[in-house]
Amino acid sequence: MKEINGKCKSCLGCNRLENPNFEGCNECVHYAKREIHCRRLHKNNTQKFRNGRANENMSKVEFEILGKPIGKGRPRLGKWSTYTPKATANYETLVKFNFTNLFSNFEPMQGPIKAEIIAIFTIPKSYSKKKAEEIEKKPVYTKKPDCDNVAKIILDSLNGLAYQDDSQVYNLKVIKRYGNQEKVIVRLEEI
């Protein structure tokens, strides 16, 4: 991997220029079978990250995670111990990065939380025109990943950031549908 000033070239985008003690992340963000370096992720999606909203007392939060939604993978058994699959760990890092980039001084919610997660997938280009038109009329996505795994990866990623623990979520709504851009929209409301 190429280095600039002793730092991984792909990590320089995460610096955000306000932290002079930034050491660089330990790994680049690999997700959805393509490599997205932190630098490109930060540079290209900065405007999209600003789509996050919160009300005045921070009891309602909404933000987007760009890219193809994935579900939480099961822990794998290694030679001596279990480990989290790399795709899962990297997507969790992406969720944390998006949240902290939007809400840098956010105080975790303390009370019960109502959560809504909307996973949006694009229509495959391999579909015929007729099939694509049918999907546009009824944009329900019924393939993998499962709703519960999509919710699990998002909620686990936000532990300690948006709330103390995901056990605070008492009401959860997960929607999977087709759309123009692959992304996940997360809405949290403290009751």
N, C-alpha and C positions, 0 to 999 in steps of 0.2 A: 504494500500500500504506500502511495506517495505521501511524503511528509512535507509540511511547510512550517518552518520555525519549530520543528520537533513535535508537531501535532499532526494527527491524521487529517489529510486533506478533506475527507468527507465530514469531519466533525466541526469544521470551522463555522458552519452556519448556525450551529446551536449556541455559539458564544453569545449571541444577541448583543454584543458589543458593550453591554453594561457591566459585565463581570470580568475584571482584569485577571482574576485568579482561575479562570476556566482552564481545565486540564484536557478537555476533549472527552467524548464519551468512549466507552470501552468497545463498542461495536456499532457498525452502521445499521440502519434500519432496513432489514430485508423483509419483504412482505408481499404476498400475492404473487409469488414466484418471479418477482422482478426486484432488482435492487434499487432502492430509493435512498440516496445518501441524504444525511441530515441537511447538508448544504442546499441541495435542490429542494428538499421538502420545505425548508424555512423560506428560501427565496421565492419559490413559485406559489406557495400557499399562504403567505402572510396576509393578504387581503381576505382570504377565505376564513382564516382564524379569527379575524375581527368580526365575524358574523355572530360571535357569542354575545349573549345578552344576560343581564341579571337585573332584578329590580333593586330599588334603593337599599333595602335592608338585607339583600342577598338571600332571601328565602325562596326565590325562584331563579333558576339558572337554565340557560339553553345554549348549546354549542354543537358544532359539526365536526365530524372526523372524516376527512376526504379519503377516498380509496375504497376498494372492494371490501365489504364487511366479511369478517371471518368469525367462526365460532371458536370457543375455548377448546383446545385439544386436551385429551386425557394425558395425565403424567405417564412418562415412558420409563421403562426399567432399563437402567444402564448396567455396566459390569458390577459396580459396587453399590449403587444407590439409584433412586428415582430422580428424574429431572423433567422440567417443563419443556415441551417442544419449542424449538427456536422460533417458529412462525407465531406461536402464541405469545411468547415472551416479547418478541419484537412489536407485535400489534398492541400489547399492553403498554409498551414504551411509547408508541405513537399516541395512544389515548391520553396518557399522562402528559406528554409533551404538548398536545393541543390544549388540554385543560389549564396547565400551568402557564402556558403562553398567553392565554386569555385572561385568566384570573390569578395574577401573581401573588396577591396578598389576601387570598380567600381564606376565611376562617371556616373550618369544617362545620357542617350542619350538625346540630345536637339532637333534634327531635325526630319524630316519624317522617318518612319521606315517601312521596308519591313520584314514581318514575315512569317515563314514557321513552321508549327506544324505537326509532323508525329506521329500518335497514333498507336502503334503496339500491337496487341492482339494475344494470343496463340490459336492454334486450340484446341477445347475442346476434352478431352480424350474420351468422350462418342460418338464421331463421328466414323462411320465405317471407315475401311481402304480405301475403295473406295471413300468415301466422302472427307476424309482427302487428298487423292491424287488429287482430283479435285480442292480443295482449294489451294493446293501448286502450281498448274498450273496457277490459277487465284486468287491471294491472296487478293482480295478486301473484306473488312469487311463492311457489310451493316446493322448491328444491332445497338442497343443503346449502348452507348450514341451518341447523334447527334453531328455532326461536330461543329455546332455553340456553343454548350454547352462545348465541350472540349476546343475550342479556348477561350471562355469566362473565364473559370476557370484559364487557364494559363495566359492570358493577365491581368486579374484583380490582380492575385498574384504578378505580376512583376511591378505593379504601384509603383513608387518611388524608385525602385531598379534598373531596367534595363533602364527605361525611366521615364519621369515626369508623363505622363498620357497615358493610352492606346488609347486615341484619336489621338496620333501621328502615329499610325499604319495606313498607307494608302493602303497597299497591303498585303492581308492575304491569305495564301494557307494552307488548312487543308487536310491532307490525313489520312484515316483510312485503315489499312491493317493487314493481318495476318503475324506472324513472329515467331521466336524461343523463344524470351523473351518479356514479357510484359513491355512496357516502352513508354515514350513520348520523342521525340527528338525535341528540340526547336532551331530554327535558327533565329537570329535577325540581320538585317543589316541597319545601318543608311545611308541614301542617302544624 
